[in-house]
């Protein structure tokens, strides 16, 4: 007989999957119906980037939420959320490379070198790749303790992602401040838990 935790997890996964696709569906609908504003490329780039950051922070919230709320089944959702971080990061990068730079490699390289917010954003994306490639049970078994060490890169990626957003914004810093505060709280909780565990 299935436990309540297993039943909840079984229901939560498909619901979460559909919810995670809503931002993409909204962008596709907007593009088809020409409702993304005067500069649809800018809208798509901004929205895919912000959703990457939001999913990143939500992924980091899973472990604290599981401990604080005593909901062990939440941990089963973390891998899916992490993969959606990578998915929206790919959409964000693809929008920039395709619709903004038209696959002009020279211009892209110049941008990465000359514009700090693109440099840190691209670095964060590169660091996400090994995490996405090892987000399966086979790699967890193969890497063992090294898998945990590798996936701790998520914290560095989060810092880079928030920094990318801060440097990108030119006027209204309200959202970057909110994301920064959330990240600082999550990192503080992790540091507190690590000290508590070590003592």
Number of C-alpha atoms within 10 A of each C-alpha: 4 7 8 10 12 14 11 13 18 13 10 15 16 11 11 13 14 10 11 18 12 11 14 17 12 13 19 14 13 16 16 10 9 12 13 18 11 9 9 16 17 15 16 22 18 17 18 24 23 20 19 23 22 14 20 26 23 17 21 22 17 19 18 15 15 14 12 8 10 10 13 15 18 19 17 15 16 17 14 16 22 22 19 21 27 19 14 24 25 18 19 21 18 17 20 19 16 12 15 15 15 13 13 11 11 9 13 17 12 10 15 16 13 11 12 15 22 19 16 22 22 18 16 21 19 12 16 21 12 13 19 17 10 16 16 11 8 10 12 14 10 11 13 11 10 11 16 11 10 14 16 12 15 19 17 11 21 20 16 20 26 23 18 23 24 19 15 16 13 8 6 9 12 11 13 18 14 11 21 19 12 16 20 13 13 18 16 12 14 16 12 12 13 11 10 9 8 7 6
